[in-house]
Amino acid sequence: AEGGVNQRKVVELTTKEINANGGIQGLQGRELAFIACDDQADEQRAIDAANYLHRMGVPAILGPGFSTLVLAAAQNAAIPNGTFLISPSSTAVDIRDLDDNDLVWRVSSADTQQGNSLAYFALVLALQAQDASERTRVVTVHTQDIYGNGLRDSFEASLNAYTLAFAANLAEAGVVVEFDAVSHKQEGEAGDWNAEIDRIIEELEQKEPDMLLFVGYDGTADILSKLQKSPSLGKLPLLLTDGASSAALATAYQTESDLPDEVFGVQPGYRRGKAYRHFYELYGEPVLPAWTEFTYDAVYLLAYAAAGISPSAMDGAAFADSF
């Protein structure tokens, strides 16, 4: 998948930077090295990859990227094997409740944070639209996994909290905020992805939303490409989660006139700095992928942790202690 390929590029870039500057002194002059395994966004493959790396003597794993794969690999391989695991991009709330002996970490924040931010955006938009309608219906379109379900729940809880906190403002404006949701399979699980997109759009049109929140992955761009052609949905305000950010999303709308009236997201659309310039020079990516900075930071965190561990004690527990 696009996300995994780009994260691997970031790992390559960061590893070269570290080794070009002398590697890790704590490893007695040895360079930092990574073994890449493709989980193909499949839970069993993620488990098999984690077990394989354990048999290879790898003390720490960077990844997987998806929350569902992190839970599968952690519970069925990394934790039982005593392997350290850090994910740059798994945001599901359930990960924090793992009984993991401090072996499972992540660089990204949990979905409660972005759910809260997006709920605030939704409330602001509801108050701005007070002259158009007394009812503002927010509909979440989300994947049927722990990421999609968890973020839907976090968003709904935050939206309810904000609605209560700003009850007086809403009452004065005469606005009632409603919540609804449409779940869907991921692209690789849907069988006929185009038919699944048509079902999503048909269900959305029946719900008559006033704004839309998309919780998903690369496939969100495909949904938006079709959704923009709907007379009742195409111009609605959009709220986008981190997982929806992709190069495909940047090209889902051909012209500025095709864009919705409002778009809010929690993934930075424009970043700059030495690391980003370096990435662009090496790979020519004008639209930097989601989680670029988190993957970059994760590699450096692993390097700093390894620098404080003697070679003879290089195992998952030592990484956990170092972190």
SULJOWO-V263283 format. One record per pair of residues at least 24 apart in sequence whose ideal C-beta (glycine too) atoms are under 8 Angstrom apart, sorted by sequence separation. I is the first residue (numbers start at 1). J is the second residue. D is the distance in Angstrom with one decimal. If there is no record, write none. Layout:
i=[I & I]
j=[J & J]
d=[D & D]
This chain:
i=[39 & 46 & 49 & 54 & 59 & 60 & 61 & 62 & 63 & 65 & 66 & 67 & 68 & 71 & 74 & 79 & 208 & 209 & 212 & 214 & 220 & 228 & 234 & 236 & 237 & 238 & 240 & 241 & 242 & 245 & 11 & 39 & 41 & 43 & 47 & 58 & 59 & 60 & 61 & 62 & 63 & 65 & 67 & 70 & 78 & 79 & 156 & 182 & 197 & 201 & 205 & 211 & 212 & 213 & 214 & 216 & 221 & 224 & 228 & 235 & 236 & 237 & 238 & 239 & 240 & 241 & 242 & 43 & 46 & 47 & 50 & 51 & 60 & 62 & 64 & 74 & 78 & 193 & 197 & 201 & 204 & 210 & 211 & 212 & 213 & 214 & 215 & 217 & 220 & 222 & 234 & 235 & 237 & 238 & 239 & 240 & 241 & 42 & 46 & 50 & 54 & 67 & 71 & 180 & 205 & 209 & 210 & 211 & 212 & 213 & 214 & 216 & 217 & 221 & 225 & 237 & 240 & 8 & 34 & 41 & 44 & 50 & 67 & 198 & 205 & 211 & 213 & 215 & 216 & 218 & 221 & 224 & 43 & 47 & 54 & 74 & 152 & 180 & 193 & 197 & 201 & 204 & 215 & 217 & 220 & 224 & 39 & 47 & 51 & 53 & 74 & 186 & 187 & 214 & 218 & 221 & 222 & 228 & 50 & 152 & 186 & 187 & 218 & 221 & 184 & 187 & 201 & 228 & 50 & 122 & 186 & 4 & 39 & 70 & 149 & 4 & 50 & 148 & 187 & 70 & 111 & 115 & 119 & 123 & 4 & 114 & 118 & 122 & 250 & 115 & 116 & 120 & 247 & 111 & 115 & 119 & 123 & 127 & 136 & 138 & 140 & 142 & 144 & 1 & 111 & 114 & 115 & 118 & 119 & 122 & 123 & 134 & 135 & 136 & 137 & 138 & 139 & 140 & 141 & 142 & 143 & 144 & 247 & 134 & 135 & 136 & 137 & 138 & 139 & 140 & 141 & 142 & 143 & 144 & 145 & 112 & 115 & 116 & 119 & 120 & 127 & 133 & 134 & 136 & 137 & 138 & 139 & 140 & 142 & 143 & 144 & 247 & 111 & 115 & 119 & 123 & 127 & 130 & 135 & 137 & 139 & 141 & 143 & 246 & 126 & 130 & 245 & 246 & 130 & 245 & 112 & 127 & 129 & 243 & 127 & 242 & 126 & 242 & 11 & 126 & 211 & 94 & 92 & 123 & 92 & 122 & 7 & 91 & 94 & 90 & 93 & 7 & 92 & 155 & 92 & 141 & 91 & 155 & 4 & 93 & 3 & 141 & 152 & 151 & 139 & 148 & 139 & 147 & 148 & 137 & 139 & 137 & 138 & 141 & 142 & 137 & 138 & 139 & 140 & 141 & 142 & 143 & 137 & 138 & 139 & 140 & 141 & 142 & 143 & 136 & 137 & 138 & 139 & 140 & 141 & 142 & 143 & 71 & 135 & 136 & 138 & 140 & 141 & 68 & 133 & 67 & 68 & 66 & 67 & 68 & 67 & 7 & 66 & 129 & 7 & 141 & 67 & 126 & 126 & 3 & 125 & 122 & 151 & 122 & 118 & 147 & 138 & 125 & 122 & 121 & 118 & 118 & 114 & 114 & 108 & 125 & 125 & 121 & 41 & 118 & 41 & 118 & 117 & 66 & 91 & 91 & 114 & 89 & 108 & 108 & 107 & 107 & 107 & 107 & 107 & 89 & 89 & 88 & 89 & 88 & 89 & 88 & 88 & 88 & 87 & 86 & 103 & 3 & 103 & 3 & 86 & 1 & 2 & 86 & 101 & 103 & 1 & 103 & 102 & 105 & 101 & 102 & 102 & 65 & 84 & 62 & 82 & 83 & 84 & 82 & 81 & 82 & 84 & 62 & 84 & 62 & 86 & 78 & 84 & 62 & 60 & 3 & 2 & 2 & 60 & 2 & 60 & 59 & 59 & 60 & 59 & 59 & 60 & 59 & 17 & 13 & 13 & 13 & 32 & 10 & 13 & 9 & 32 & 32 & 9 & 9 & 32 & 9 & 6 & 24 & 27 & 26 & 27 & 14 & 18 & 26 & 30 & 7 & 10 & 14 & 18 & 24 & 25 & 26 & 6 & 13 & 24 & 26 & 28 & 7 & 11 & 15 & 26 & 27 & 6 & 10 & 14 & 18 & 3 & 6 & 10 & 14 & 2 & 3 & 3 & 7 & 11 & 10]
j=[63 & 70 & 73 & 78 & 83 & 84 & 85 & 86 & 87 & 89 & 90 & 91 & 92 & 95 & 98 & 103 & 232 & 233 & 236 & 238 & 244 & 252 & 258 & 260 & 261 & 262 & 264 & 265 & 266 & 269 & 36 & 64 & 66 & 68 & 72 & 83 & 84 & 85 & 86 & 87 & 88 & 90 & 92 & 95 & 103 & 104 & 181 & 207 & 222 & 226 & 230 & 236 & 237 & 238 & 239 & 241 & 246 & 249 & 253 & 260 & 261 & 262 & 263 & 264 & 265 & 266 & 267 & 69 & 72 & 73 & 76 & 77 & 86 & 88 & 90 & 100 & 104 & 219 & 223 & 227 & 230 & 236 & 237 & 238 & 239 & 240 & 241 & 243 & 246 & 248 & 260 & 261 & 263 & 264 & 265 & 266 & 267 & 69 & 73 & 77 & 81 & 94 & 98 & 207 & 232 & 236 & 237 & 238 & 239 & 240 & 241 & 243 & 244 & 248 & 252 & 264 & 267 & 36 & 62 & 69 & 72 & 78 & 95 & 226 & 233 & 239 & 241 & 243 & 244 & 246 & 249 & 252 & 72 & 76 & 83 & 103 & 181 & 209 & 222 & 226 & 230 & 233 & 244 & 246 & 249 & 253 & 69 & 77 & 81 & 83 & 104 & 216 & 217 & 244 & 248 & 251 & 252 & 258 & 81 & 183 & 217 & 218 & 249 & 252 & 216 & 219 & 233 & 260 & 83 & 155 & 219 & 38 & 73 & 104 & 183 & 39 & 85 & 183 & 222 & 106 & 147 & 151 & 155 & 159 & 41 & 151 & 155 & 159 & 287 & 153 & 154 & 158 & 285 & 150 & 154 & 158 & 162 & 166 & 175 & 177 & 179 & 181 & 183 & 41 & 151 & 154 & 155 & 158 & 159 & 162 & 163 & 174 & 175 & 176 & 177 & 178 & 179 & 180 & 181 & 182 & 183 & 184 & 287 & 175 & 176 & 177 & 178 & 179 & 180 & 181 & 182 & 183 & 184 & 185 & 186 & 154 & 157 & 158 & 161 & 162 & 169 & 175 & 176 & 178 & 179 & 180 & 181 & 182 & 184 & 185 & 186 & 289 & 154 & 158 & 162 & 166 & 170 & 173 & 178 & 180 & 182 & 184 & 186 & 289 & 170 & 174 & 289 & 290 & 175 & 290 & 158 & 173 & 175 & 290 & 175 & 290 & 175 & 291 & 62 & 177 & 262 & 146 & 146 & 177 & 147 & 177 & 63 & 147 & 150 & 147 & 150 & 65 & 150 & 213 & 151 & 200 & 151 & 215 & 65 & 154 & 65 & 204 & 215 & 215 & 204 & 215 & 207 & 215 & 216 & 207 & 209 & 208 & 209 & 212 & 213 & 209 & 210 & 211 & 212 & 213 & 214 & 215 & 210 & 211 & 212 & 213 & 214 & 215 & 216 & 210 & 211 & 212 & 213 & 214 & 215 & 216 & 217 & 146 & 210 & 211 & 213 & 215 & 216 & 145 & 210 & 145 & 146 & 145 & 146 & 147 & 147 & 88 & 147 & 210 & 89 & 223 & 150 & 210 & 211 & 89 & 211 & 211 & 241 & 213 & 213 & 243 & 239 & 237 & 239 & 239 & 239 & 241 & 241 & 242 & 242 & 262 & 264 & 264 & 186 & 264 & 188 & 266 & 266 & 217 & 242 & 243 & 266 & 242 & 291 & 294 & 294 & 295 & 297 & 298 & 301 & 290 & 291 & 291 & 294 & 294 & 295 & 295 & 297 & 298 & 298 & 298 & 316 & 217 & 317 & 218 & 301 & 217 & 218 & 302 & 317 & 319 & 218 & 320 & 320 & 323 & 320 & 321 & 323 & 291 & 316 & 295 & 315 & 316 & 317 & 316 & 316 & 317 & 319 & 298 & 320 & 299 & 323 & 316 & 323 & 302 & 302 & 246 & 246 & 247 & 305 & 248 & 306 & 314 & 315 & 316 & 316 & 318 & 319 & 319 & 278 & 275 & 278 & 279 & 299 & 279 & 282 & 279 & 302 & 303 & 282 & 283 & 306 & 285 & 285 & 303 & 306 & 306 & 307 & 295 & 299 & 307 & 311 & 289 & 292 & 296 & 300 & 306 & 307 & 308 & 289 & 296 & 307 & 309 & 311 & 291 & 295 & 299 & 310 & 311 & 291 & 295 & 299 & 303 & 289 & 292 & 296 & 300 & 289 & 290 & 291 & 295 & 299 & 299]
d=[7.5 & 7.9 & 7.3 & 7.8 & 6.8 & 4.1 & 4.6 & 6.0 & 5.9 & 4.7 & 6.6 & 6.3 & 7.6 & 6.5 & 6.0 & 5.7 & 7.3 & 7.4 & 5.5 & 6.8 & 4.1 & 7.6 & 7.8 & 6.0 & 6.0 & 7.0 & 7.1 & 7.5 & 5.6 & 7.9 & 7.7 & 5.4 & 6.4 & 6.3 & 5.6 & 7.1 & 6.2 & 7.4 & 7.4 & 7.7 & 7.4 & 6.9 & 3.4 & 6.1 & 6.1 & 7.0 & 7.9 & 7.1 & 6.1 & 6.1 & 6.5 & 5.6 & 7.3 & 7.9 & 7.2 & 7.5 & 6.0 & 7.2 & 6.5 & 5.5 & 7.6 & 3.7 & 4.8 & 5.1 & 4.0 & 6.4 & 4.5 & 6.0 & 5.4 & 5.6 & 7.8 & 4.8 & 7.1 & 7.1 & 7.2 & 6.4 & 6.7 & 7.2 & 5.4 & 5.7 & 7.9 & 6.8 & 4.2 & 5.6 & 4.1 & 5.5 & 4.9 & 4.9 & 7.6 & 7.6 & 7.2 & 5.5 & 7.3 & 7.2 & 7.3 & 7.5 & 7.7 & 7.8 & 4.4 & 3.5 & 4.2 & 7.4 & 7.5 & 5.4 & 5.7 & 6.3 & 7.8 & 7.4 & 6.9 & 7.8 & 6.7 & 6.0 & 7.1 & 3.8 & 4.9 & 7.4 & 7.4 & 5.8 & 7.0 & 7.1 & 7.7 & 5.3 & 6.4 & 7.5 & 6.5 & 6.7 & 7.5 & 7.0 & 5.6 & 4.8 & 4.4 & 4.7 & 4.0 & 4.7 & 5.2 & 7.6 & 5.6 & 7.2 & 7.0 & 5.4 & 5.9 & 5.8 & 7.5 & 7.6 & 6.4 & 7.5 & 5.8 & 5.1 & 7.0 & 7.0 & 4.8 & 7.7 & 7.8 & 5.2 & 5.8 & 7.6 & 8.0 & 5.6 & 7.3 & 7.9 & 6.8 & 7.3 & 8.0 & 4.5 & 7.9 & 4.1 & 6.9 & 7.8 & 6.6 & 8.0 & 6.5 & 7.0 & 7.9 & 7.3 & 7.6 & 7.6 & 7.4 & 6.9 & 7.2 & 7.6 & 7.3 & 5.6 & 5.5 & 7.1 & 7.7 & 7.2 & 5.8 & 6.0 & 4.8 & 8.0 & 7.3 & 7.6 & 7.5 & 5.4 & 3.1 & 3.6 & 4.7 & 7.8 & 5.9 & 6.7 & 7.5 & 6.4 & 4.9 & 5.7 & 4.4 & 7.9 & 4.2 & 7.7 & 4.2 & 8.0 & 6.9 & 5.2 & 7.5 & 7.2 & 8.0 & 7.0 & 7.8 & 7.5 & 7.6 & 7.6 & 7.3 & 6.7 & 4.7 & 6.3 & 5.2 & 5.2 & 4.4 & 5.5 & 4.7 & 4.4 & 5.1 & 5.7 & 6.5 & 5.9 & 7.1 & 5.0 & 7.3 & 4.4 & 7.6 & 6.1 & 6.4 & 8.0 & 6.4 & 7.0 & 7.6 & 7.5 & 6.5 & 7.3 & 7.5 & 7.5 & 7.6 & 6.9 & 4.9 & 5.1 & 5.4 & 6.2 & 7.2 & 4.0 & 6.3 & 6.3 & 6.3 & 6.9 & 5.4 & 7.0 & 7.5 & 6.6 & 7.7 & 6.7 & 5.1 & 4.0 & 7.8 & 5.8 & 7.6 & 7.1 & 6.5 & 5.8 & 5.5 & 7.8 & 6.6 & 5.2 & 7.8 & 5.5 & 4.5 & 6.9 & 5.2 & 7.6 & 7.3 & 6.7 & 6.4 & 7.9 & 5.0 & 6.1 & 4.8 & 6.3 & 7.9 & 6.3 & 7.5 & 7.7 & 6.0 & 6.6 & 5.7 & 7.1 & 6.1 & 4.6 & 6.3 & 4.9 & 5.4 & 7.1 & 6.6 & 7.0 & 3.9 & 6.7 & 6.8 & 6.3 & 7.9 & 5.1 & 7.1 & 7.7 & 7.8 & 7.0 & 7.7 & 6.5 & 5.1 & 5.4 & 5.7 & 4.5 & 5.1 & 3.8 & 4.9 & 4.7 & 7.9 & 7.7 & 7.3 & 7.9 & 7.0 & 6.6 & 6.9 & 6.7 & 7.3 & 7.0 & 6.4 & 6.2 & 7.2 & 4.9 & 6.5 & 7.3 & 5.5 & 7.8 & 5.3 & 6.8 & 4.6 & 6.7 & 6.8 & 6.7 & 7.5 & 7.0 & 7.6 & 7.7 & 7.8 & 7.4 & 5.7 & 6.4 & 6.0 & 7.1 & 6.2 & 6.5 & 8.0 & 5.3 & 6.2 & 5.8 & 4.9 & 7.0 & 6.0 & 6.2 & 7.5 & 6.2 & 7.8 & 4.3 & 7.9 & 7.0 & 6.2 & 6.5 & 5.5 & 7.8 & 6.7 & 7.8 & 4.4 & 7.7 & 7.3 & 5.4 & 4.4 & 7.9 & 5.4 & 4.9 & 7.2 & 7.2 & 4.2 & 5.3 & 6.0 & 3.9 & 7.4 & 4.2 & 7.4 & 4.5 & 7.9 & 5.4 & 5.5 & 7.3 & 7.7 & 6.9 & 7.0 & 7.8 & 5.6 & 6.7 & 7.5 & 8.0 & 6.5 & 5.4 & 4.2 & 6.0 & 6.8 & 7.9 & 7.3 & 7.2 & 4.0 & 7.6 & 6.5 & 4.6 & 7.9 & 4.6 & 7.5 & 6.2 & 3.7 & 5.7 & 5.8 & 6.8 & 7.9 & 7.5 & 7.8 & 6.6 & 5.7 & 7.3 & 5.9 & 6.6 & 7.7 & 7.2 & 7.7 & 5.1 & 4.9 & 6.7 & 5.5 & 7.2 & 5.0 & 6.1 & 7.6 & 7.8 & 6.2 & 5.8 & 7.9 & 6.9 & 6.1 & 7.2 & 7.9 & 5.6 & 7.5 & 5.4 & 7.2 & 7.9 & 7.2 & 5.7 & 6.3 & 6.1 & 7.4 & 7.6 & 7.4 & 3.7 & 7.7 & 7.5 & 5.7 & 5.3 & 7.3 & 5.3 & 6.1 & 5.9 & 3.7 & 7.6 & 4.8 & 6.3 & 6.2 & 6.3 & 6.4 & 6.5 & 7.3 & 6.1 & 8.0 & 4.2 & 3.9 & 5.3 & 6.3 & 7.2 & 5.4 & 6.5 & 6.8 & 6.7 & 6.9 & 4.8 & 5.8 & 7.5]
